[in-house]
Amino acid sequence: MERASIALDRRGFARGLMATAFAGLALHSRHVSAAILADANRFGAPVPDPAGILDLPRGFSYKIVSQFGQTMSDGRQVPNSADGMGCTALPDGRLCLMRNHELGADELKHGACPVGISGDAAAFDCYRAGSGEALPGGVSTIILDPASLAVEEQYLSLVGTIYNCAGGITPWGTWLSCEEDVSRGGRRHKEDHGWVFEIPVAPGKLMTAEPIKAMGRFNHEAAVVDPRSGAVYMTEDRQDSLFYRFLPAVPGQLAKGGRLQALALANPALADTRNWTRRALATGGWHDTRWIDLDDVESPKDDLRKRGARAGATVFARGEGIHGGDGEIYFTCTSGGPARRGQIMRYRPSPAEGTAAEAAQPGQLQLFVETTDPAHFSFGDNLSVAPNGDLMVCEDRRGSRPDNYLRGVTPEGKVYPFARVSAATKVSGVCFAPDGKTMFLNLYNPARTIAVRGPF
């Protein structure tokens, strides 16, 4: 088909534009080891935080801007389980954070409306718990002063969904919030789940939950848009996940439908990138790709990934965080590699991405990092790019004392500890203000949204 053009507001995609420093990397092995850590940490080791929350290198400081249980501007409480998040600048210069909440149907007391819906009933009409109350997952919005980081507004912007894990800010000024749950409608809740929801950045009010079903029903994790083609790339948090591409019928208007596809490596011997029992995919090399059309994408049997794999799609180990840069996309595979502790993949779209011409110039995939040492990189989740060009990757280790870090990854694939979460929870939602001066992240439970400043 003829390649569609798309006019996009790149301010909403500014975080991706910082990834230009990753272009033209040398192609060498990128296993994580102690030997490469010694000269990789350009910020210095994290210093213990007297408050026991977040250890940062010298010269950096943090501020908690929002936390679970606080009363928001709309009178509701800040929900718990803060997960994926995106940051953009509004036309008036203020910063806007769009923050997901990974809450299930049984966690009403942790949501924004613990005592009932109390108004805005139309927004909850299709997505209620069996009790009639709003399902507690969704999105909250935080508007901040860019200089002082004072919260000027904070309100619930999407509710009635469940396990909203991650998502992505689009170049046209919306937030894609993704459900990491494929529960069927029934007694506990009315409708099927496992969808992508799109709401405006800083909508100013609670939006009605309207799923974009053409984008597929699966364990959605995160999404990012290629500003050149308008294609949306999505990850799936399953041990046998696929990497998806949605080609909208009208770029920038996802609700009008489109084609859902899964990535396949051209070499069938590389169909399993997990490297659990056999290292099929080595670090550093580039591999041609193709895309497979998927059908029955609403997948009532939750078998979309299995049907895609049978058709030749490549399998990944728990695709999670995804970040778009200038002509390239990074995504984590949380349990990939022989140690099952994590990989980072890198995809370069074709110059003719999403058109018939891409067959002659296919996109390419690279295994960028694969850990062999859990002490240095373990269970990478959300990720973003710092102003200096390094990736910042959140860890999601589990247990009573998980000891999670925010890891830096240099353009050469060297890994180092940037920050340590001294609180017993995971770190998530890392993103940067468009000017690069402030990094935001979430501590998951109890939910705290933190702003970090320093010599990035």
C-alpha positions, 0 to 999 in steps of 0.5 A: 500500500502507499505509505501514509504521511503523518503530521505529529506533535513531537513535543509529546515524543520528546523522550524518544528523541533523546535516544539519538546517542545510541545510533551507530553502536559497535557490534560486539558482545554485551554480556553483563559482567563485573569486569565491564562495570568498573569503568561504566558508572559515570555518576558514581555509586549510590549513597545510602538514603537516610530516609531509607527510600532511594539511594542516589549518586552524590549530586543527585536529590529526590522529591516525593511529589505524590503518594498513595492515600493522598487526597487529589484535586478531584477529592479521590485518593491517589491509587496504589500500585503505581506502574508505567508512566509518561511525561510531556510538557503542556502548551503552557510549559507545565509538566504532565505525568500520566501514571498507570495503576496496576490494580485488580478487581479485588483491590477496590480499597487501593483504588481512587474510589474506595467507597463507591463511584460517587458520581461520573457514572457514565465513565464506569458504565461498561467496566464495573466490578461485580459489586457495581463499583468502578474497577480500580485500575486505570490512570491518574494525571499529575500536573506540576510546575516545571521549576518547583515541581509543586503539584498544581493538579492531580486527578483520576483520568481513567478508571474501570480497567484492571492491571494497567501496567505500562503504556506510552505517550503518543506524538499526537498528545494522548496516553495509551494505557495497557491492561496486563490481564485477560480476564473474561467478563462474568461475576467479578466484572462485566466485560472482557479485559486485555485491551489498550485504552487511549485518553488525551494527555491532561484530559482535565476530567475522568474519561470513559473507558473505551477499548481499542479492540483492533489493537488486540486482546493479550497481556499488554505491557507497554506501547510506543509509536514510531513518529515517522510511520505512525506504527504502534509497537507493543510488548506482551508480558508472557513467558512465550510472548510476541512483539506486536505492531499495529498499523492504523488505517489512519495514522494518529487515529487508532480508534478507526482500526488497522492491522495487528502483526507480530514480528518474525526473524527472517532466519527460522533458526532464530525463532526462539530468542529466549536463549534458555536452553540454547543460545540461538540469538547472540548479542550484537548482530543484526537480523532481518525481520518480517511481519506476520498478519494476525487474525481474530485479534480479540482472541476470546481464547487468549491464544493470540500469541500461540497462533502467531508462533505457529504462523512463524512469529518469533518468541520472546521471554516476557516483553515488558518496557519499551522506549522509542528513539530516533529510528530505533526501539528498545524493549526489555525481555524480563526473563530472557537469557540462560540465567533467565534474568533479562535481556534488552532487545533493539529494533530498527524499523525499515525506512519503508516501515509498514509498506510493501517496500519494507520487504526489500529493506526489512527492519532489523532486530538485535539482542543488545544486552543479555545478563549472565550475572543477576548481581548486576542486572536482573529482571529489567522492566520499564526503561527510558533514555537519559539526557546523556544517552544511557538507558535507564532500566527499572528492576522488578525483583520479587520477595520480601527484600527484593533489593531493586536497582535503577540500572544504567546501560551505556551505548556500548552495552555496559551496565551499572547501578545508578540508583538503589531502591532501599524501600522494599518494593520495585521501581517502575515508570521511569521517564524524563521531562522533555528538557531532560532536567528531571527524571520521574519514577514510581515506587510501586507499593505503597505508591510513591511518585518521585522526581530526581534532579542532578547532573544527568 
